């Protein structure tokens, strides 16, 4: 059986932090331009806070992007973390639907 390779899960805040560095934008400036508290941006960049739908729309407007990019990254991150951390428990607890002849 082939070995399934997975990529390490990356919090969208890490990507945001890289973009801020690449564009030479401080967290404070981003927070100010978005009209949010600088702590919120810091927590996202540190992976301590998730990207919400509202934050996705704000970041998308700031970076002139189509909304959904940041939220998609967050969803992928959350799903991968859940699979890695909770699959064994879920597999033990949840019963599969059994198909019956109609």
N, C-alpha and C positions, 0 to 999 in steps of 0.2 A: 504494500500500500504506500503510495507516495506521501511524503511528509508535506503537510500544509504549512506554508510559510505565512506568517502574519507580520505586519508592520507595527512598530510601537505606536500606541495610541498617543496622540498629541492634543492637548487642550487648545481650543481656539485662541485662548489668551496668549499662548506662546507664539502663535502666528501673528497676532496683533502686535505683540511686543517687537517681533522682528520687523514688521512693517513700520512701526514707529521709529525704530532705529534707521531703517533704510531711507525713510523720508525725513529724517532729522526732526521729528516732532516729539515734544515732551508729553508725558502723561498729563501734566497740568494743562498744557495747551489743548490737547484733545478733549479733556474734560470740560474746559472752558468753552470750546467751540461747540460741544454737544449740549452744553447746559446741564451737566451732571456733576456730582461731587467727584473730586480727584481720587478719593478712596475707592470709589466704584471701579474706575479704570485700573487702578493699582491691583485691586482684588481679582479682576478679570485676567490681567496680564500674569499674575502669580498663580492662576488656576484655582483660586479660592471662590470664584463666583462664576456662574454660568452666563452665557449670552442669552438674553431674553428676546422675544419677538420685537419689543420696542427698541432694545439696544441694537438689534440687527438692522432695523430701519434707519436708525440714527447713523450707525457706522457706514451703512450703504450710501446714505446721502453724503456724508462727509467725504468718502473716498470715490464718489460718483460711480457707484456700482448698482446693479440690479438687486433689490432686496431678496433675501433668502440665503445668500452666500454664508454669512456668519452663523445663522441658525442651522444651516445644513452641517457645517463643521461641528457645531455643538451636539446635534443629534447623532452624528457619526461617533463622536467621542463618547457620549453617554451610552449608546448602544454597545460599543466595543467594551467599555468598562463593565457594563452589566453582564455581558457574555463571559468575560474573563473572571469576574468576581462572584457571579451568582448562578452560573449554569448548572453546576453540580446540585445545588440546593433546589433549583427550579425543576430539574430533571427528576429528582426524588419525590418532590411534592406534587407536581402537576401530572395528572393522568391525561393521556391522549384520547381524543374522540375516536371511538370505534365505529367504523362504518357498518351499517346494517343493510341488509337487502330490503328494498322497498316493496 
